[in-house]
Structure formats: C-alpha cells, structure tokens
C-alpha cells in the first residue's frame, strides 16, 4: 500500500470514529435537551396567558421573545452556537416582510429574538395551532396566521389577512417561500404566490431577505438524536423597496437569499 493510501485510510477511519463518538454523545445529550426544551414551553404557557389577558400586547410580545431566547440557550446544551449578522438600521415605523430560506424549526427562535422590535408574525401550518404549549397559544393570539396547506383558497385568504395586519400595525411578517424546509441545507425553488399576496396587501412594506445556514444539522439524524456542535448562521441582507414587476422582484429576492447559503 502506498504512503498516500495509508494516510487516506487512517484519516477515513479517524473521521468515522469521530462521527460515531459524536452520535453517541448526541444520544446522551438529546434527552437532557428535550427535558429543558419542554420545560421552557410549559413554564412560558401560563406566563403568556397572563400577559396576553391581563397586561396586554407589549407584555405578551416580550414574554414570547424571552421564551425564544431561552429556547436558543437550551440548544447550547447540544453545543449549538449562533451568529446573527444584521448591519441594517431597519425602520420600526413601517411594515417589514422578512423572506428567508427554511431549514428547520430552529430557524424561528433567533428571528423572533433578534427581530423582536419589529414584532415578527408567521405563516404557519394549521397543525401547529393545537396541542403545543406556548407555541400554539402564540400562533393563535399574537397576529400570526394558520394555513391549511391542502386548501389554497383558505391559505391565500389568511396570508392576505396577515399582510393587512402588518400594514395597519407597522409590524413584520416572516415567510419561507420554499414552502417546506430543506432537509440537507440545499435551497429549494421559491413558491411565489404567498409572497406576492403579502406584498400586495402590505404595499408599504420593506422586503428583508435573510439567509440561514446550518440549522438543518440539528435534525441531521431525524428527530432523535439531535445534531450536536453546530454553528447556526443568520445573515440579514439590506432591505429592498418593492418594484412594480413582482415576478422579477421575487427572483431578485430569491437570488439575494440564496447568495449567502453555504
């Protein structure tokens, strides 16, 4: 065997050994993560209800932002780190439409926390509106919309309501135009219909593209165990003013998002 092949075999074996040890560690850490993740959702559910019903919108919004910060800290148990790069002075006196690629449910807490002064609302599938402590309550009561992905008319009607809501209250809507999350980090083609509806019903909104990297790795093995030792990266691009040709504009937005996906 040549020296080159010998080194390749050694590096290959050491690489497989490292991945094997990493997965064993993932099996150990995941139950701890799940316990604290679930505990955070349970603790913040009554806090949200109290804030929403007895104090008001601002208190409820702060409780949601704080909960999502705690969920981010919870993923630190898995060796997860975050960088959220936003060098833009985004206005708070006009609505925003935040457009991002989608890799996992862990895309959401950093957006809620770091964009909290813009009050982000989401287009979510209706299944998330029931049965999940804290998450379902927030989706039902804080301005987000729940869509039936098997009923296009209902989905478009709800997205239009969200556009009207952010236009009126000067808040932000988050949409993942790929329609479903990428399981390997590779970007999927945008489905433009929902984004078009948002732009038409919130005509004064600035468009804010965000590129997300590595959150899919938290689910690289499926739901159990969790992936460990990942660095999740979020890059907020400069905002774009809407143009008249929405089809070309959406292509421009998609290119901007994809340009920083590793």
Secondary structure, 3 states (H helix, E strand, C coil): CCHHHHHHHHHHHHHHHHHHHHHHHHHHHHHHHHHHHHHHHHHHHHHHHHHHHHHCHHHHHHHHHHHHHHHHHHHHHHCCEEEEEECCCCCCCCCEEEEECCCCCHHHHHHHHHCHHHCEEEEEEHHHHCCCCCHHHHHHHCCCEEECCCCHHHHHHHHHHHHHHHHHHCCEEEECCCCCCCCCCCCCCCCCHHHHHHHHHCCCCEEEEEEEECHHHHHCCCCCCCCCCCEEEEEECCCECCCCCHHHHHHHHHHHHHCCCC
